[in-house]
């Protein structure tokens, strides 16, 4: 055993970590996010044991909805990252494609990828747990559409970062969904959050989507306001993400990121 | 002969660093122009600007009389690029890759085009192979097929024969010579292989520190600098300080 060689290999990874802010951020925030998310979940169930009549049904439905959002967003990012990993990025950007064409193609492909994962999950919950997500009725479509738009929006935002900052932004791609999870109020009502977190949650479409899913399942009523607010915030963030993507593309052309991507 | 590439006083700065310092040159139809220079001289930056991947800080680029800044899509339809530093998706078969890029370039008669390129580049037997499993020489020929799928008027080549064995390297050079002669295309060739440049290029540009420090026909440059071959000229110019800086 050579301590020098061990130290040498340690340095190889240490330099990598210290030279990349996204990598440091990645190390710091995973534990923080997990503790925050599960802390709120535990806190809610400790104080509201009778809130859910059908806890398994509500939690599983919300888990499926969240998974759809997660897969849409990650799916979009994966499509972009695939081009970087395979060193095909330059080929793609010297092809005569408009940015709108690239985005539309990725949006459609991400939907198909998400549906491939979603359909078996929905089919499994019925025989295994006697629960059907279809209990949400016609509003299920609107909830999925909202989640899809927000998932795509996050995907476009992360892809903008990849365009602008290059592959070092990759770690952020994996973690955006987890960062938003505590604010999304996926498994607990918004009142569970501290007031300052509630203010953040109210400007995200997620809280309206999951509040409405629980509302339908628990109270058997529909609050159209939640659906409306979810679409309103989605429209806002989607527009911002598209504008940011165009801005990042132009910034990458100035900075030279497009030509060095994948190296 | 008309100019298919016209570069007018382009500059590229990265912050305070001047990567390309106002260079101008033209490439005629049916001409191969060599772009030579040591690493960091600005060759890749120049090619990046011609491909629209980099925005020049100032200056103008025209491809077939169209201004790049205003006609990006139209220009990208008529140019293509090959470099050992970029690859095609590894998990797709060769045929799938060529089909995908034919679609991106809106190629008509895709089947005929792939058959033509397969025969010319001897990749017919590779069409159903996984691209990532090919040898360097095979990948190079497949990349060349992708670069020709849209019948480009302008071809940008960045070290097209780097890492190839002499036999495959010679095959690629012969192919490029014949293809250029047949289709009357313009080729800008960045290479460190001086024998390749001497063989293929009608004229060459020597770049250093973002500037063109000399240009002309290979044999004229050899005579002008009193050397016996282009490699010696390259070394002389690369190592010179006071003369050009």
Interface residues (C-beta under 8 A of the other chain):
Chain A: X82 X83 X86 X87 X88 X89 X90 X91 X92 X93 X94 X95 X96 X97 X98 X250 X253 X254 X255 X256 X258 X259 X262 X263
Chain B: X14 X44 X45 X48 X51 X52 X53 X54 X55 X73 X74 X76 X77 X79 X80 X81 X83 X85 X86 X87 X88 X89 X90 X91 X101 X104 X105 X106 X146
